[in-house]
Structure formats: C-alpha cells, structure tokens
Amino acid sequence: MKGYRLNPDAEHVAKIIAGLAKKDGHCPCRINKDETTLCPCDEFTRQEICKCKLFIEMAG
C-alpha cells in the first residue's frame, strides 16, 4: 500500500511472520480465519490500520 512500509524492527517482523505461518497467512492479531483476515487484512487495505504493526506509515 502506498505510504506504508514493512516495520524496520526485524525481531517484531519475524514474530509476525511466524504468526502468519501458524495461521496459514491470516493476521495473527485476529481470532477468526476468513478471507477478510488474510494478510494484508481488509482492515489494512481499506482503512490503513495494521494492528500487528507489520506495516507502518512512511515518514515524510
């Protein structure tokens, strides 16, 4: 998504990626697993909210 980038905190990203792998590509911050929670989830693509902070806003 334009204006966002992968979080530069490699340790945090590794944890989120591990969570994504455990949940078959679904956001690890979500309880349910459906088409709306596949990463990048609908909340991020529609509202630009990434609760797990895998994607963060670019500065400037």
N, CA, C and O of each residue as an XYZ file, in Angstrom:
240
protein
N       0.846     -1.165      0.000
C       0.000      0.000      0.000
C       0.898      1.237      0.000
O       1.892      1.304      0.723
N       0.538      2.178     -0.799
C       1.329      3.402     -0.924
C       1.351      4.154      0.407
O       0.318      4.316      1.056
N       2.528      4.606      0.800
C       2.677      5.363      2.038
C       2.998      4.501      3.246
O       3.124      5.011      4.360
N       3.132      3.197      3.033
C       3.452      2.277      4.126
C       4.657      1.445      3.744
O       4.971      1.260      2.568
N       5.316      0.954      4.764
C       6.478      0.090      4.538
C       6.492     -0.983      5.606
O       5.774     -0.897      6.602
N       7.308     -1.984      5.391
C       7.491     -3.038      6.376
C       8.161     -2.446      7.605
O       9.070     -1.625      7.482
N       7.734     -2.842      8.752
C       8.302     -2.362     10.005
C       9.819     -2.648     10.014
O      10.219     -3.773      9.715
N      10.654     -1.682     10.341
C      12.103     -1.897     10.338
C      12.610     -2.738     11.522
O      13.779     -3.123     11.540
N      11.763     -3.021     12.490
C      12.141     -3.833     13.650
C      12.126     -5.312     13.239
O      11.078     -5.957     13.242
N      13.284     -5.824     12.894
C      13.407     -7.188     12.366
C      12.876     -8.238     13.335
O      12.275     -9.220     12.899
N      13.078     -8.059     14.613
C      12.590     -9.020     15.603
C      11.056     -9.048     15.616
O      10.449    -10.118     15.668
N      10.447     -7.878     15.568
C       8.978     -7.791     15.535
C       8.436     -8.430     14.257
O       7.479     -9.203     14.301
N       9.045     -8.107     13.136
C       8.611     -8.666     11.856
C       8.722    -10.185     11.869
O       7.826    -10.871     11.378
N       9.795    -10.715     12.417
C       9.980    -12.170     12.491
C       8.858    -12.814     13.307
O       8.364    -13.880     12.940
N       8.452    -12.181     14.404
C       7.357    -12.718     15.227
C       6.046    -12.712     14.464
O       5.282    -13.676     14.525
N       5.785    -11.641     13.753
C       4.540    -11.547     12.988
C       4.547    -12.559     11.845
O       3.530    -13.206     11.594
N       5.660    -12.703     11.156
C       5.775    -13.670     10.064
C       5.568    -15.091     10.592
O       4.915    -15.903      9.937
N       6.117    -15.395     11.763
C       5.910    -16.708     12.370
C       4.425    -16.917     12.684
O       3.892    -18.006     12.475
N       3.764    -15.877     13.182
C       2.338    -15.948     13.457
C       1.522    -16.147     12.192
O       0.547    -16.899     12.187
N       1.917    -15.478     11.124
C       1.246    -15.649      9.839
C       1.398    -17.087      9.344
O       0.449    -17.670      8.819
N       2.575    -17.647      9.509
C       2.815    -19.028      9.079
C       1.948    -20.010      9.874
O       1.408    -20.960      9.308
N       1.815    -19.783     11.175
C       0.996    -20.660     12.025
C      -0.484    -20.571     11.664
O      -1.232    -21.531     11.847
N      -0.901    -19.418     11.152
C      -2.321    -19.214     10.838
C      -2.583    -19.245      9.327
O      -3.581    -18.698      8.857
N      -1.695    -19.878      8.578
C      -1.873    -20.052      7.129
C      -2.083    -18.732      6.391
O      -2.912    -18.649      5.484
N      -1.338    -17.707      6.778
C      -1.383    -16.429      6.089
C      -2.403    -15.443      6.620
O      -2.550    -14.344      6.084
N      -3.111    -15.833      7.679
C      -4.094    -14.933      8.284
C      -3.425    -14.113      9.378
O      -2.490    -14.567     10.038
N      -3.923    -12.903      9.554
C      -3.368    -11.984     10.541
C      -3.307    -12.645     11.923
O      -4.316    -13.157     12.408
N      -2.140    -12.638     12.551
C      -2.022    -13.254     13.875
C      -2.735    -12.466     14.969
O      -2.894    -12.959     16.086
N      -3.163    -11.254     14.658
C      -3.879    -10.426     15.633
C      -5.372    -10.751     15.674
O      -6.095    -10.257     16.539
N      -5.818    -11.564     14.760
C      -7.247    -11.866     14.638
C      -7.567    -13.259     15.166
O      -6.772    -14.189     15.029
N      -8.724    -13.384     15.760
C      -9.172    -14.693     16.244
C      -9.704    -15.525     15.085
O      -9.378    -16.704     14.953
N     -10.527    -14.900     14.247
C     -11.132    -15.646     13.147
C     -10.174    -15.777     11.968
O      -9.237    -14.995     11.806
N     -10.439    -16.782     11.160
C      -9.670    -17.015      9.938
C     -10.664    -17.081      8.790
O     -11.332    -18.095      8.593
N     -10.757    -15.986      8.028
C     -11.599    -15.953      6.847
C     -10.934    -15.060      5.806
O      -9.821    -14.577      6.014
N     -11.614    -14.845      4.693
C     -10.998    -14.086      3.604
C     -10.661    -12.646      3.994
O      -9.820    -12.021      3.348
N     -11.299    -12.108      5.037
C     -11.016    -10.729      5.456
C      -9.765    -10.606      6.305
O      -9.262     -9.503      6.514
N      -9.256    -11.735      6.797
C      -8.094    -11.683      7.687
C      -6.803    -12.152      7.021
O      -5.766    -12.233      7.679
N      -6.853    -12.464      5.714
C      -5.624    -12.809      5.011
C      -4.739    -11.570      4.922
O      -5.219    -10.484      4.597
N      -3.486    -11.727      5.203
C      -2.542    -10.620      5.216
C      -2.193    -10.186      3.789
O      -1.868    -11.043      2.967
N      -2.246     -8.910      3.469
C      -2.699     -7.820      4.317
C      -4.216     -7.864      4.467
O      -4.945     -8.009      3.486
N      -4.671     -7.740      5.685
C      -6.091     -7.898      6.005
C      -6.934     -6.762      5.425
O      -6.411     -5.720      5.028
N      -8.235     -6.984      5.386
C      -9.154     -5.969      4.856
C      -9.074     -4.660      5.627
O      -9.169     -3.584      5.037
N      -8.900     -4.746      6.944
C      -8.831     -3.515      7.739
C      -7.651     -2.653      7.286
O      -7.754     -1.428      7.235
N      -6.544     -3.292      6.961
C      -5.387     -2.533      6.496
C      -5.615     -2.001      5.081
O      -5.347     -0.829      4.817
N      -6.100     -2.833      4.181
C      -6.256     -2.388      2.797
C      -7.355     -1.353      2.638
O      -7.281     -0.509      1.744
N      -8.371     -1.401      3.487
C      -9.491     -0.453      3.359
C      -9.342      0.773      4.260
O      -9.687      1.885      3.857
N      -8.828      0.575      5.482
C      -8.787      1.659      6.455
C      -7.375      2.074      6.850
O      -7.193      2.991      7.652
N      -6.375      1.396      6.286
C      -4.963      1.671      6.571
C      -4.644      1.526      8.060
O      -3.915      2.336      8.632
N      -5.207      0.474      8.679
C      -4.940      0.169     10.084
C      -4.291     -1.208     10.146
O      -4.924     -2.211      9.816
N      -3.038     -1.258     10.567
C      -2.330     -2.528     10.730
C      -2.111     -2.725     12.227
O      -1.162     -2.194     12.804
N      -3.001     -3.494     12.842
C      -2.959     -3.668     14.286
C      -1.702     -4.388     14.762
O      -1.219     -4.125     15.863
N      -1.172     -5.287     13.949
C       0.016     -6.029     14.378
C       1.309     -5.253     14.108
O       2.390     -5.678     14.516
N       1.193     -4.126     13.426
C       2.334     -3.240     13.111
C       3.372     -3.900     12.203
O       4.557     -3.573     12.264
N       2.914     -4.834     11.358
C       3.805     -5.383     10.344
C       4.116     -4.295      9.320
O       5.245     -4.173      8.844
N       3.091     -3.506      8.990
C       3.243     -2.374      8.085
C       3.073     -1.090      8.871
O       2.152     -0.960      9.677
N       3.962     -0.149      8.633
C       3.893      1.146      9.331
C       3.952      2.258      8.301
O       4.416      2.061      7.178
N       3.473      3.430      8.699
C       3.500      4.592      7.803
C       4.919      5.037      7.534
O       5.783      4.995      8.410
N       5.142      5.462      6.315
C       6.451      6.028      5.964
C       6.483      7.458      6.453
O       5.496      8.185      6.341
N       7.597      7.855      6.986
C       7.766      9.234      7.481
C       7.956     10.174      6.296
O       8.605      9.848      5.302
N       7.361     11.356      6.447
C       7.558     12.424      5.476
C       6.885     12.201      4.217
O       6.974     13.032      3.314
